[in-house]
Amino acid sequence: MDNAQRTGSIIKARYRILGILGRGGSGITYKAEDSFTSRHVAVKELSLKGLSNWKKLELFEREAKVLASLNHPAIPDYIDYFQIDVEDNRFFYIVQELAKGRSLEDWSATGKRFSEAEIRRIAIEILQALQYLHELNPPIIHRDIKPQNIILGKDDRIFLVDFGAVQTVYRNTMAFGSTVVGSYGYMAPEQFRGQAFPNTDLYGLGTTLLNLLSHQNPGDLPQHRLKIDFRPYIKVSDEFADWLEGLLEPLAEDRFDSVATALVDLTNHSPDQAPYSAPSPSLPQLLERVGGSRVHLNRSRKHLSLKIPPAGLRREETLKIAQSNISWNVFLLLFTFGLAWFPTISLMFFPVLLLLPFFWVVGVNMSGVLLYALLGSTSLEIGRNRFTLVRQILFLKRISTGRTEDIEEVELSQFYNFNLHHFEAITLQAGAKKIKFGMTLSTLEKEWLLSEIETFIQEQEGC
């Protein structure tokens, strides 16, 4: 019996199924259309009823958590994670940007032959993505680098996909006895012992490149003491073969010690590449260094996704809002009770009585702002054609939508000013609409998001 979602069915009142991209032991991945942004997405589904063990659910949830924290052009943007309960089952879903193109496995199956120059370029782009993952805190190990998980688009853009085997490196994950995760022919020897290190991904990259060059599963090539004897089966320069040896050493301690080392060695010996230089810290990395940001931002050439979680009382801006709210409402409460207990005073303040309802409206509004600062979350999706801003407090949502081309300006503007506290918010000027959000963010975070959104809008205007 086929339990796949039918073409045309709609999940979460948002994602319309267009077809199946693939099936695996951990579920089904669909191609779908996001009705909020009108773009195509990949929807990965895991059925609780179909689980053979709970480890798959743990890996699925870990994958969602990791994807939500990533921001790199070679990694499809994370969009959503949710669950849906039906009468006799529970389904879990991860939604990502759809990486347009075909996997290296599919390209190879069509008979495509990759030149050494093409292999070098693919290697460099994957190495740069891995360097980003390995330099996170804690480092993230993909653990399943293989041709099926690398997408090559018609525009030669490279994507690294399927983080279902991903592992975050804490001390306890380095011990023996961990779950064996990986694919035959592409797993480093230490993975068979349940271990994984950052340079474990280098072995997966080496076997992937070896597959593209030999059109054979690396596990089927002859080995000597676990070392793959690949040179008779590929035609590349001696320098590049030597570099592959550095990736494919069976002992982790004999391999390149890091992605950066492998990247420098490759580019320094490539006639077509300038020497590699490490990128300067990005503003998100700077934010992490100066105290951390809980904002999740993913930006590609076609889409920007932003999520701002509830601020809580830890934010300085929230404390200022609380102070202003308490000052105003306590004073207003005492003043109102004073007028009720002393009618003669009411006559003296008769003009003020006429404005009292207005003052209470202001007080209630300020309380709403405080509630939103404590419990409210914001998500912004901007595509080439449309944008959607969702502000949510518990189960209450306020959705603002419009055309991306109508966004005339993105700026910081005053939200409100009270008791010498000046509150600014990020403001989207879209036609007659002024949509404000992010009031509780720090000044550095606001400037970062302002820059990212402005840059993205400018890029769309240039398309």
QUIHU-V834564 format. One record per backbone hydrogen bond with DSSP energy under -0.5 kcal/mol. NH is the residue of the N-H (numbers start at 1). CO is the residue of the C=O. Records with the same first field share a line. If there is no record, write none. Layout:
# QUIHU-V834564
NH->CO ; CO
This chain:
# QUIHU-V834564
3->1
8->17
9->6
11->15
14->11
15->11
16->14 ; 33
17->9 ; 15
18->31
19->31
21->29
22->29
24->27
27->24
28->45
29->22
30->43
31->19
32->30 ; 41
33->16
34->39
35->14 ; 33
37->34
38->34
39->34
41->32
42->96
43->30 ; 41
44->42 ; 94
45->28 ; 43
46->92
48->46 ; 90
51->48
56->53
58->54
59->55
60->56
61->57
62->58
63->59
64->60
65->61
66->62
67->63
68->64
69->65 ; 66
70->67
75->72
79->95
80->95
82->93
84->91
86->89
89->86
91->84
92->46
93->82
94->44
95->80
96->42
97->77
98->40
99->97
100->98
102->152
104->147 ; 150
105->147
107->103
108->104
109->105
110->106
111->108
112->107
114->112 ; 212
119->115
120->116
121->117
122->118
123->119
124->120
125->121
126->122
127->123
128->124
129->125
130->126
131->127
132->128
133->129
134->130
135->131
136->133
138->136
140->133
141->167
142->140
146->144
149->146
150->147
151->159
152->102
153->151 ; 157
156->153
159->151
160->74
161->149 ; 159
166->163
167->141
169->139
170->168
173->170
174->171
175->172
177->193
178->175
181->179
186->183
187->183
191->188
192->188 ; 189
193->190
194->191
195->190
200->197
201->197 ; 198
203->199
204->200
205->201
206->202
207->203
208->204
209->205
210->206
211->207
212->208
213->209
214->210
215->211
220->217
221->218
224->227
227->224
229->222
230->228
233->230
234->231
236->234
241->237
242->238
243->239
244->240
245->241
246->242
247->243 ; 244
248->244
252->250
254->251
255->251 ; 252
256->246
262->258
263->259
264->260
265->261
266->262
267->263
268->264
269->265 ; 266
270->267
271->269
273->270
286->282
287->283
288->284
289->285
290->286
291->288
292->287
296->307
297->295
298->305
300->303
304->382
305->298
306->380
307->296
308->378
309->307
311->373
312->373
314->311
315->312
319->315
320->316
321->317
322->318
323->319
324->320
325->321
326->322
327->323
328->324
329->325
330->326
331->327
332->328
333->329
334->330
335->331
336->332
337->333
338->334
339->335
340->336
341->337
342->338
343->341
345->342
346->342
347->343
348->344
349->345
350->347
353->349
354->350
355->351 ; 352
356->352 ; 353
357->353
359->355
360->356
361->357
362->358
363->359
364->360
365->361
366->362
367->363
368->364
369->365
370->366
371->367
372->368
373->369
374->370
375->371
376->372
377->392
378->308
379->390
380->306
381->388
382->304
383->386
384->302
387->402
388->381
389->400
390->379
391->389 ; 398
392->377
393->396
394->375
396->393
398->391
400->389
402->387
404->385
406->403
407->404
408->406 ; 429
409->429
411->427
413->411 ; 425
415->423
416->423
418->421
421->418
422->420
423->416 ; 421
424->422
425->413
426->437
427->411
428->435
429->409 ; 427
430->428 ; 433
431->406 ; 429
433->430
435->428
436->434
437->426
441->438
446->442
447->443
448->444
449->445
450->446
451->447
452->448
453->449
454->450
455->451
456->452
457->453
458->454
459->455
460->456
461->457
462->458
463->459 ; 460
